[in-house]
Structures are given as C-alpha cells and as structure tokens.
Amino acid sequence: MAVEFHESGCGWSAEGGKYQIRYEGQRVGQRFTLLVDGMREASFYASSEKRVGEHGQEYIWTLGVPPRTGDIAIGVETYGSLYRAFFEAYQRSFKSLPDGPVTLTFDPDIEAREWDRWGP
C-alpha cells in the first residue's frame, strides 16, 4: 500500500503521523524536513519546475542530494518513496494548477547552481 500524505497542523503527515514533512521557505528554493515518529530524519533542499509534456502538465521535483540517497531505507519505505508520495500530495494541494504527473530527480549541485543563478 502506498503512503499518502495529507495536510496537517504541523505540515504534512502520513501513516497516522508516523511520517511528517515540514516545509521551510527560503529566498531561493525550499527545504523539506522529514520526521519519523517525531524525530528529525532528514532535511533536503528541493527545487521544482513544471513543463508541458506529451500528456499535459508535468511537475519535476529535484532533491539536492545524490541519487543513491533515494534508496536509503526507512523501515519498508525509502527516502525516494516518501518524498515522491509527499510531492504528489503537495502538488495536488495547489488547486489553481492543472493535475499532472510528478517526477522525482536527484542532483547534489542544484542548490549551488540556483544560488549562483539567483544571487545571494
């Protein structure tokens, strides 16, 4: 069964609060912190882009970590499966945006490139 995140008072939660993700806005990009059973597990920089694909709107979320990070297990889940499930729910929460598939990618240099692009 896939994990489903829902908006909650403290951010986003899944599995009865076992998994929580909190958003931290930044001037450039954003950071999303994963908590497991109330304990901070990981915090990743994320960047998003949208594009029109073959079947309509598509959303690409890039985490600022190496690809192997997505395979790190958290019980029966992985960072990749949890963050993908979160970004799918997060994207659906924007009612003003058209529905579309969410792709999760990894790039450890994305944060530095975005700071270079947008300035300090």
N, C-alpha and C positions, 0 to 999 in steps of 0.2 A: 504494500500500500504506500502510495506517495505521500510525502509530508506536505501539508498545506498550511501556509502562513496566513494569519488574519491580523488586521489592525487591532491593537490593544492599547490600554492606557500608557504603557511604557514603550511603545514602538510596535513591534510585530512579534507574534508568538505562534508556536505550533506545538502539537502533541501535548495539549493541556498546560502549556507554559514550560515544558522541558527545554525547548529551544526558543530563544528570543534574539531578535536582531534590532539593534538601535542605530538610528541614523544620526550622523554628525555632519552638518553642512560645513563647508569650507569655501573660501573665496574661489578656489579652483578645485573642481571635482568634489567628491564627498567620501566619507568614510563610513563603513558599516561594521558594527561590532557584534559578534556572535557570542551569546551567553548560553551555556549548557547547565541546566539545573541551578541557575542563578549565578554561576561563576563565569567570569570572562574567559572565553576560549581563544578568540582571535579577533583582530581588527584589521580590515583590509581597505585600502584606497580603491575606489571604483570610479569608472568613467563610463558614460553612456553615449550612444549615438543611435539615431534612427535613420532608416532609409526605406525607400520603396523598392520592394523586391518583386519577384515574379508573381507572387500571390497577394500583393498589397504591402501594407506597413510591416516592417521588421524592426526589432529592437536588439541592439548588441550591447551587452554589459561586459566591460573588461575590468578584471581584478588586477591590481598591481603586484602580483606575485608570480613566481614561476609556475608553469603548467602542472608540474608534479604535486603542487600544493593542493590542487583539486582532488587528488586521490587519497589524501590523508583521511583515515577513518576516524569517525566519532561514533562509537558503537556500531550500528549497522548502516549508518549514513556516512557520507564523506563531506568535506568542505564543499566540493563541487555540487553535490546533490542538494545540500541545504541552501547554498547561495542561489542556485538555479531556481529552486522552489520559491525562495524569497523574492527574487527579481520578477518572477512570473506574477506573483500576487501583488507586488509593489507596482508593476506596470499596469495591471488591471485596475488598480485603485484610482488611476487618473482617468476619470470618466470623459474628459474632454479629448482624449487621444483615441484614435481608432485601435481596435484589437489587432494583435499581430503576434507572431512567434517571438520568443526571447532566446537569444543565443548567449552563452557564457563563454568568454575567452579569457586568456591569461597573458599578461605582459608585464614583467617586473620593472620595465623602464617607463611605463605610461605616465606615472606621476611626474617624474622629472621632465619628460617631454612636454606635458601640459603646463608645468610651471614655466618652462622656457618659452612656450608659445604665448601664454597669457601674462607673464611677468609677475614680479613679487608683489 
